[in-house]
């Protein structure tokens, strides 16, 4: 699956100077990992964000957010945010939310 290059570049712009962040092709898209833990990425024209699993239901109630599933399996703590719902402020908010959660995980 191709991914939205413009969204990928917006993520790169925000994460290129962040400590421990690397870029990797995953899930047919592009992922940004923090110390080896998937944090955010691009899948098609949507943002993938990794959040606190217990916050999944509240995140899914937000406009433009849907579950992220791999091979038909929905993964709690992983969401997709529609590209059209991502103005700069929203993109920054989702990145901060994902980075905040991933910061609680041990490095891989």
C-alpha positions as CSV (number, residue, x, y, z in Angstrom):
1,X,0.0,0.0,0.0
2,X,1.3,3.4,-0.9
3,X,1.3,6.1,1.8
4,X,0.7,9.8,1.7
5,X,4.1,11.5,1.1
6,X,2.8,14.9,2.3
7,X,1.7,13.5,5.6
8,X,5.0,11.6,6.0
9,X,6.9,14.8,5.4
10,X,4.8,16.6,8.0
11,X,5.8,13.9,10.5
12,X,9.5,14.1,9.4
13,X,9.5,17.9,9.9
14,X,8.2,17.4,13.5
15,X,10.3,14.4,14.5
16,X,13.6,14.8,12.8
17,X,15.3,16.4,15.8
18,X,13.6,14.3,18.4
19,X,15.9,12.0,20.5
20,X,15.7,8.3,19.7
21,X,13.4,8.7,16.6
22,X,14.0,6.5,13.6
23,X,12.0,5.9,10.4
24,X,11.1,2.5,9.1
25,X,8.7,1.0,6.5
26,X,6.1,-1.1,8.3
27,X,2.4,-2.2,7.9
28,X,2.7,-1.2,4.2
29,X,3.3,2.3,5.2
30,X,5.9,4.4,7.1
31,X,6.5,4.3,10.8
32,X,8.4,6.5,13.2
33,X,9.8,4.7,16.2
34,X,11.1,6.1,19.5
35,X,13.9,4.0,20.9
36,X,12.5,1.1,18.9
37,X,8.9,1.5,19.9
38,X,6.4,2.3,17.1
39,X,5.0,5.8,17.9
40,X,3.3,7.3,14.8
41,X,3.2,6.5,11.2
42,X,1.4,6.9,7.9
43,X,-0.9,4.2,6.5
44,X,-2.5,5.2,3.2
45,X,-3.7,8.7,3.8
46,X,-4.2,8.3,7.6
47,X,-2.0,8.8,10.6
48,X,-1.3,5.8,12.8
49,X,-0.9,6.7,16.4
50,X,0.0,4.5,19.3
51,X,-1.7,5.7,22.5
52,X,-2.4,4.4,26.0
53,X,-4.5,1.3,25.4
54,X,-7.0,2.3,28.1
55,X,-7.6,5.6,26.1
56,X,-8.6,3.7,23.0
57,X,-12.4,4.1,23.4
58,X,-12.2,7.8,24.2
59,X,-10.0,8.3,21.2
60,X,-12.4,6.4,18.9
61,X,-15.1,8.9,19.9
62,X,-13.2,11.7,18.3
63,X,-14.0,12.9,14.7
64,X,-12.0,11.1,12.0
65,X,-10.6,8.4,14.3
66,X,-11.1,4.7,13.7
67,X,-9.5,1.5,15.0
68,X,-6.2,0.2,13.4
69,X,-6.4,-3.5,12.5
70,X,-3.8,-5.8,11.2
71,X,-5.0,-8.9,9.3
72,X,-8.5,-8.3,10.7
73,X,-7.3,-8.0,14.3
74,X,-8.1,-4.7,16.0
75,X,-5.3,-3.6,18.2
76,X,-6.1,-1.6,21.4
77,X,-3.9,1.4,21.8
78,X,-3.5,1.8,18.0
79,X,-5.7,4.2,16.0
80,X,-6.0,5.7,12.6
81,X,-6.8,9.4,12.2
82,X,-8.2,10.5,8.8
83,X,-5.8,12.8,7.0
84,X,-8.5,15.4,6.4
85,X,-8.9,15.7,10.2
86,X,-5.3,16.6,10.6
87,X,-4.6,20.3,10.6
88,X,-1.3,21.3,12.2
89,X,-2.7,21.6,15.7
90,X,-4.4,18.2,15.5
91,X,-1.3,16.5,14.1
92,X,0.8,18.0,16.8
93,X,-1.7,16.9,19.5
94,X,-1.7,13.3,18.2
95,X,2.1,13.2,18.0
96,X,2.3,14.5,21.6
97,X,-0.2,12.0,22.8
98,X,1.6,9.1,21.1
99,X,5.1,10.2,22.2
100,X,3.8,10.7,25.8
101,X,2.6,7.0,25.9
102,X,5.6,5.6,24.2
103,X,7.9,7.4,26.6
104,X,6.5,5.1,29.3
105,X,7.7,2.0,27.5
106,X,11.1,0.5,27.8
107,X,13.5,0.9,24.9
108,X,13.8,-2.1,22.5
